Amino acid sequence: MFWLVVVVFAAVLVGLVWYIRRKAEERRFAEEARVAAFVSRLGAAVPPSAPSPATAQPLSSLSNDIAQQKLLFESAYKAGEADEPALAIQLYARLLARYPATTFADPAREAVEAQKKKLPKAR
């Protein structure tokens, strides 16, 4: 009887780990699809100041830069949604200062203008 309980417990643990991993993969694929859709809506125009392929950075460095750009943009967006317009403007400014030729530049500038309207008026 004891071994039956142990085997059932082990089976439940294996099933739980399998279920959690499957859900994590589904969330990761959904996030990647959302990011791809967002970037495709921004347009695929290459900015004129983009480096030539001969002087381009390694792919891993570019993916890290894109991840940092995305993180800054999402952080600023969430700060704006949380009614923190000053923080959102600072984060958008940091994004534009570090990555002036990013594909997030136009949406970031538009968001800054929208956040400026939310700032409390100085007396």
N, C-alpha and C positions, 0 to 999 in steps of 0.2 A: 504494500500500500504506500509506504514511504517513497519508493522509487517512482511510482506512478505520479505522485505529487511533484517530485523533482523534475521528471520528464515534462510534465504539463507546464510547470513554471518556466523551464528552459525554452519550451516551444513558444510560450507567450512572450518571453523576452526577445527571442529572435524575430517573431512577428512584429513586435513593437518597433524594434530597430529598423526593420525593413520598411515599415509604414512611414516612419519619420524621415528616412532617407528619400523615399519616393516623393513625399510632400515637399521636401526641401528642393529636390530637383525640379519639380513642377513650378515652384515659386521662382527659382532661378531662371528657368526658361521664360516664364511670364515677364519677369523683369527685363530680360534681354530683349524680348519682343517689344515691350513698352519703350525702351530706350531707342531701339531701331526705328520705331514708328515716329518717335519724337524727333530724332535726328533727321529722318527723311523729310519731315514736315519743314524743318529749318532750311532745307535746300542743300544741295551738294555743291554749291559754287565754291571754287577754290579762291581764297583771297589772293590779291596781287602780291602781297608780301610773303607768300608761302615759299619755303626754301625749295630749291630745285631737287630733283631726285638724287643727284650726285652728292649733295650736301645734306641730305635728309638724315634725321636722327634714326637710331635703330628702332625697330618695331616695338620692342618692349618699352622703350622710353616714351614712345608716342602713346602707347596704350595707358601708361601711367599718367601722362599728361591729360589724356582724355578723361580718365577716371577722376583726377583732381578737379578738372573743369566741371564735370558732372556733379561732383560732391559740393563744390562751391555754389553752383547754380541751384541745386536742390535745397541746400541749407538756406540760401537767401530767400528762395521761394517759400519755404516753410516758416521762416521768420516773418515774412510779409503776411502769411495766413494767420500767424499767431498775434497779429496786431503789434508787431515790433518793427515799424517802418524804418527807424534809424539804423537798427542792426541789419535789416535787409539791404538798405542802401550801402552800408559799409561792405557787406559781403559781395554785392554786385560790383562795387568799385574795386575790390580786391581781385575779383575775377577778371575785370577789364584791364586792370593794371598788369597783372601777370600774363594774361593771354589776350592781347589786343586783337589778334586775328582769328579768334575762336568762332566757331559757328554759333556759339551761345551769345555772341556780342549784341546782335540786334534785339533778341528777346530780353536780354539783360538791360539794355538801354531803355526799352519800352517799360519794363518793370520798374526801373528807377523813377521814371516820370510818374508812373502810377503811385509809387510809394511816396514821392514828394508831396502829392496831393493829400496823403493821409497824415503827414507830419502835423503836430499841433502848432498853431500859430504862436509866435513869440510876442509877448506883450510889451 
